[in-house]
């Protein structure tokens, strides 16, 4: 965070919550868009299993479809094996939401987000789902705000098409039935025959 201004209490509370739940070697880093006109903050935690990254402050962008009760989210990415490019992927996703008004919800897919930083990947897109790795992470009360964290999972083009046709729940059920480790960013894409 910058020395010029103190981050809002809800942002600090989210970072503290992440540190307590995720653990590891934690940091919060500022990322800027290409024009350096917008900033987002990304929490990272590195441990023996890999890297967890999460937005800090995305909750300030209401994701509700209609005015009224707000829908406030933060996004998490989790990868087996540490690779700092995960934070770049996440900051790009955050900028599309903040600057371009992209809407995020369980089952939504953002195309080509991973491919921007991992051009060799067979999993170029991300699909959003409820975090499953930690208990009680689907809804978090922070300093008077209810935040609904979402996990961004890399998916293949075939998986994207399957989710578009059959729904994200069907894709998640397929992963579960085949014991697919969606946190392995080097996994082989699910095949459909």
HULIN-V681290 format. One record per residue. PSI is psi in whole degrees, -180 to 180 (NA if undefined). D_FIRST is the distance of its C-alpha to the first C-alpha in Angstrom with 1 decimal. Layout:
psi->[PSI PSI]
d_first->[D_FIRST D_FIRST]
//
This chain:
psi->[156 154 -16 -32 148 137 153 153 -38 -34 -45 -42 -40 -44 -42 -41 -46 -45 -42 -39 -44 -40 -158 -169 105 149 158 127 142 137 141 151 174 -36 -4 31 -19 145 142 157 136 124 135 147 125 131 -171 -23 -28 -145 134 133 146 144 149 113 -5 -23 -15 -13 105 128 7 150 -27 158 152 -133 128 156 110 127 160 152 139 141 141 128 131 127 133 130 116 -16 -19 -42 -34 -43 -47 -40 -36 -44 -45 -42 -37 -36 -47 -50 -38 -2 20 141 141 141 165 133 -17 148 131 119 145 14 -44 -39 -27 -34 -19 72 -23 -4 142 3 74 -20 170 143 141 137 172 135 132 -11 -27 135 148 29 -2 -18 123 127 122 110 47 0 137 121 136 94 147 144 128 115 126 137 158 172 -41 -39 -37 -45 -40 -46 -37 -35 -44 -10 152 -32 -38 -39 -45 -39 -39 -45 -47 -44 -29 7 47 129 95 -9 -6 102 -4 13 160 138 149 138 148 125 NA]
d_first->[0.0 3.8 6.6 8.7 8.0 7.6 6.9 10.6 12.6 13.6 10.3 10.0 13.7 13.5 11.3 13.8 16.6 15.8 15.7 18.9 20.7 19.8 19.4 19.4 17.0 13.5 10.1 7.1 6.9 6.4 10.0 12.1 15.6 18.5 18.8 15.2 15.6 13.4 9.9 9.4 7.2 9.7 10.5 13.2 16.0 18.9 22.2 25.8 26.3 23.5 20.0 18.4 15.5 14.3 12.5 9.9 10.9 14.1 16.0 15.6 18.1 21.5 23.6 26.8 29.8 31.1 30.0 30.1 28.3 25.0 24.1 20.5 19.4 16.8 18.0 18.4 20.0 21.9 23.9 26.5 25.8 22.5 21.7 18.3 19.6 19.1 15.3 16.6 19.2 16.8 14.5 17.9 19.1 16.1 16.8 20.5 19.9 17.6 19.5 22.9 23.4 24.3 25.2 24.6 26.8 28.6 30.9 29.2 29.1 26.9 29.1 28.3 24.6 25.1 27.7 25.4 23.8 26.8 29.8 32.3 31.3 34.0 31.3 29.8 28.8 26.7 28.1 26.2 27.6 26.9 25.3 28.2 26.9 25.8 27.9 26.7 23.8 25.4 24.5 21.8 21.9 18.5 18.6 21.4 20.4 22.2 20.2 22.3 20.7 22.4 23.0 23.3 26.4 27.7 31.3 34.2 36.0 38.9 36.7 35.2 38.7 39.9 37.1 38.0 41.6 41.6 38.3 35.1 36.7 39.6 37.4 35.6 39.0 40.2 37.3 38.1 41.8 41.4 38.8 36.3 33.1 30.6 27.8 29.8 28.6 31.7 34.1 37.2 37.1 39.4 42.7 44.8 48.6]
//
